[in-house]
């Protein structure tokens, strides 16, 4: 029996994705998790999962931070990303990091089922309009915008891309949570990105400018 692990915090989409899975595999065994922490807990006792289907935005992970935690802990587990984000750069980054596939949430149930089938057969599934060429010009533009950030904003952004939430960032940098929120808003404005999740994804593989002041203790650890 084929076993799937669906990792998504939206119950309606978990149900829709489960229906797509059963369209291709009527006898499939489906496990569900609402966070990376819950998924990791399931994986400690489940050794026969054939494919994990992962949303990029979760309560305890944003961008590729959750995907990377899964890959680090269970490197042999095939993980396909299922996301509402359809930017070509994001798709390219996901596949370059080793995702087994990238399935847009806008895809029909039948197309999702076909994509899942391709992944299980050993192929990599990508959106129809995906062109496997990284956008170097976009990366240079983003690097130029990063230079507009203050040292404190660089520190905040570094923690944001590691998956920290505002409360954790406030603790690490000894700031008020409202101050952190204001920093995040200003960072998104300067980078011209429309969401925190988009910032995490876009900045994930770009080297941040070094702040002129001493780094926080967070540089030596992961989110607690």
C-alpha positions in Angstrom: 0.0 0.0 0.0 1.3 3.4 -1.0 1.6 5.8 2.0 1.5 9.6 1.7 2.1 12.3 4.3 0.3 15.6 3.6 1.7 18.6 5.4 -0.6 21.6 5.3 -2.3 23.6 8.0 -5.5 24.2 5.9 -8.0 21.4 6.5 -9.9 22.1 3.2 -6.8 21.8 1.1 -5.6 18.7 3.0 -9.0 17.2 2.0 -8.7 18.3 -1.6 -5.1 17.0 -1.9 -6.2 13.7 -0.3 -8.9 13.4 -2.9 -6.4 14.0 -5.7 -4.1 11.3 -4.1 -7.0 8.8 -4.0 -7.9 9.5 -7.6 -4.5 8.1 -8.6 -4.2 5.6 -5.7 -7.7 4.6 -4.4 -6.2 2.3 -1.7 -3.6 4.9 -0.6 -2.9 5.4 3.1 -2.8 9.1 3.9 -1.3 10.7 7.0 -1.8 14.4 7.8 0.3 17.0 9.6 -0.4 20.6 10.2 3.2 21.7 10.9 6.8 20.6 10.4 7.0 19.6 14.0 4.0 17.3 13.7 5.4 15.9 10.5 8.7 15.1 12.1 6.9 13.4 15.0 4.9 11.2 12.5 8.1 10.3 10.7 9.8 9.0 13.8 7.3 6.1 13.9 6.4 5.8 10.2 9.2 4.3 8.1 7.2 3.4 5.0 6.1 6.8 3.7 6.4 6.9 -0.1 5.9 10.6 -0.6 5.5 13.8 1.4 3.4 16.6 0.0 4.5 19.9 1.6 3.0 23.4 1.7 5.7 26.1 1.9 3.8 28.2 4.4 3.2 26.6 7.8 2.8 27.8 11.4 6.4 26.8 12.2 8.1 27.2 8.8 8.1 29.6 5.8 9.7 29.5 2.5 12.1 26.5 2.2 13.0 26.3 5.9 10.5 23.4 6.5 11.6 21.6 3.4 15.2 21.8 4.4 14.4 20.5 7.9 12.7 17.5 6.4 15.6 16.9 4.0 18.2 17.2 6.7 16.4 14.8 9.0 15.1 12.4 6.4 17.3 12.8 3.3 15.8 9.7 1.6 12.2 10.9 1.9 10.8 12.2 -1.4 9.2 15.6 -0.8 7.0 17.3 -3.4 6.1 20.9 -2.7 2.4 21.9 -3.2 2.1 25.7 -3.0 0.0 28.7 -4.1 3.3 30.4 -5.1 3.8 30.0 -8.8 6.8 32.3 -9.4 9.3 30.7 -11.8 12.2 31.6 -9.5 10.6 29.8 -6.6 9.9 26.7 -8.7 13.5 26.7 -9.9 14.8 27.1 -6.4 12.6 24.3 -5.1 13.8 21.8 -7.7 17.4 22.9 -7.4 17.2 22.1 -3.6 16.0 18.6 -4.4 12.2 18.7 -4.3 10.7 15.7 -6.0 8.2 18.0 -7.7 6.4 21.3 -7.6 2.7 21.2 -7.8 0.8 24.5 -7.9 -2.4 24.6 -5.7 -4.3 26.1 -8.7 -3.8 22.7 -10.5 -6.9 20.7 -11.1 -7.5 17.5 -9.1 -6.9 15.3 -12.1 -3.7 17.2 -13.0 -2.5 16.9 -9.4 -3.2 13.1 -9.5 -1.1 12.8 -12.7 1.7 14.9 -11.2 1.8 12.7 -8.1 1.9 9.6 -10.3 4.9 11.0 -12.1 6.8 11.7 -8.9 6.1 8.2 -7.6 7.4 6.7 -10.8 10.7 8.5 -10.3 10.2 11.6 -12.5 10.3 15.2 -11.4 7.0 17.0 -11.9 7.0 20.8 -12.6 4.3 23.2 -13.7 3.5 23.2 -17.4 4.9 26.7 -18.0 8.1 26.2 -16.1 11.3 27.1 -17.9 14.4 25.7 -16.2 16.5 28.8 -16.4 17.3 30.9 -13.3 16.6 34.6 -13.5 20.0 36.2 -12.8 18.8 39.7 -13.4 16.1 39.4 -10.8 18.7 38.2 -8.3 21.0 41.2 -9.0 18.1 43.6 -8.5 17.2 42.0 -5.2 20.9 42.1 -4.0 20.9 45.9 -4.8 17.8 46.4 -2.8 19.3 44.5 0.2 21.9 47.2 0.4 19.2 49.7 1.3 18.5 47.8 4.6 19.9 49.0 7.9 22.1 46.7 9.9 19.3 45.9 12.3 16.9 45.1 9.4 19.6 42.7 8.0 19.6 40.9 11.4 15.8 40.7 11.4 15.7 39.5 7.8 18.3 36.8 8.5 16.1 35.4 11.3 13.0 35.7 9.2 14.5 33.6 6.5 15.5 31.0 9.1 11.9 30.5 10.0 11.8 32.6 13.2 8.5 34.3 14.1 8.3 37.9 15.4 8.2 36.8 19.1 11.3 34.7 18.6 13.1 37.5 16.8 12.2 40.0 19.5 13.7 37.6 22.1 16.9 37.0 20.1 17.6 40.7 19.3 16.1 42.0 22.6 13.5 44.2 20.9 9.9 44.8 21.4 7.7 42.6 19.3 6.0 45.7 17.8 9.5 47.0 16.8 10.2 43.7 15.0 6.8 43.9 13.2 7.7 47.5 12.1 11.1 46.3 10.8 9.5 43.4 8.8 7.0 45.8 7.2 9.8 48.2 6.2 12.0 45.3 4.9 9.2 44.1 2.6 8.6 47.7 1.4 12.3 48.2 0.6 12.6 44.8 -1.1 9.3 45.4 -2.9 8.0 42.0 -1.9 4.4 41.5 -1.1 4.6 39.0 1.7 6.8 37.6 4.4 6.6 34.2 2.8 7.8 35.7 -0.5 10.7 37.3 1.3 11.8 34.0 2.8 11.7 32.3 -0.5 13.4 35.0 -2.5 16.2 35.6 0.0 16.8 31.9 0.8 19.8 31.5 -1.4 21.2 35.1 -1.5 24.1 36.0 0.8 23.0 38.9 3.0 25.2 41.9 3.5 27.1 41.6 6.8 25.8 44.0 9.5 28.3 46.5 10.8 27.5 45.6 14.3 28.0 42.3 16.2 25.7 39.5 15.3 23.2 38.1 17.8 23.6 34.7 19.4 21.1 33.4 16.9 23.9 33.0 14.3 25.0 29.9 16.1 21.7 28.2 16.4 18.3 27.4 15.0 14.9 28.6 16.0 13.9 27.2 19.4 
